[in-house]
Structures are given as C-alpha cells and as structure tokens.
C-alpha cells in the first residue's frame, strides 16, 4: 500500500504512461485501428477487406471488390475523420485504397 495517497494512479493512466515511456504508443494505436476495423466500417466493408495495415501513419486498405473500393474512395475523408475522432489526430494522416 502506498504511503502517500497521491501516489495512487488509475490503471488506465498507468498503462498509457508505460506505453509512452517505452515508446510503444504509436504501435499500440495502430493495432487498435486494425482491430477495430469491422466495428468502424461495418460487416459488409470488413468482409471485402483482404488486408489492412499501417505504415508511417498511412492506413493501407486492400479490398477484393472494385465496387467497394470505388464506394469507399468517396467516403475516404469521412472515414479519416471518424478514425481521428476515435483514436486521435496523431495516429493517421492518410488512407490508401488498394
């Protein structure tokens, strides 16, 4: 038990602090984006997503349907804003559809 009650830290804050201290926050954020893909875009888009990854703050999305790629390209700016709202502005800067 800590001697000083001010030394007590919420578990979420402690984890965030550790991620920053060990320079793991960018990779953790990237993994969260990829893991949350289906929740963010819905099952129909997720079903047509063959591969998704992030490199240098650019989200690469490989789709198996040209129609889905065309449709998603119209909504790219909205998707980027949604991702920024969910994960912060410093996680992604661009989306590339393949």
Secondary structure, 3 states (H helix, E strand, C coil): CCCCHHHCCCHHHHHHHHHHHCCCHHHHHHHHHHHCHHHHHCHHHHHCEEEEEEECCEEEEEECCHHHHHHHHHCHHHHHHHHHHHHCCCCCCEEEEC
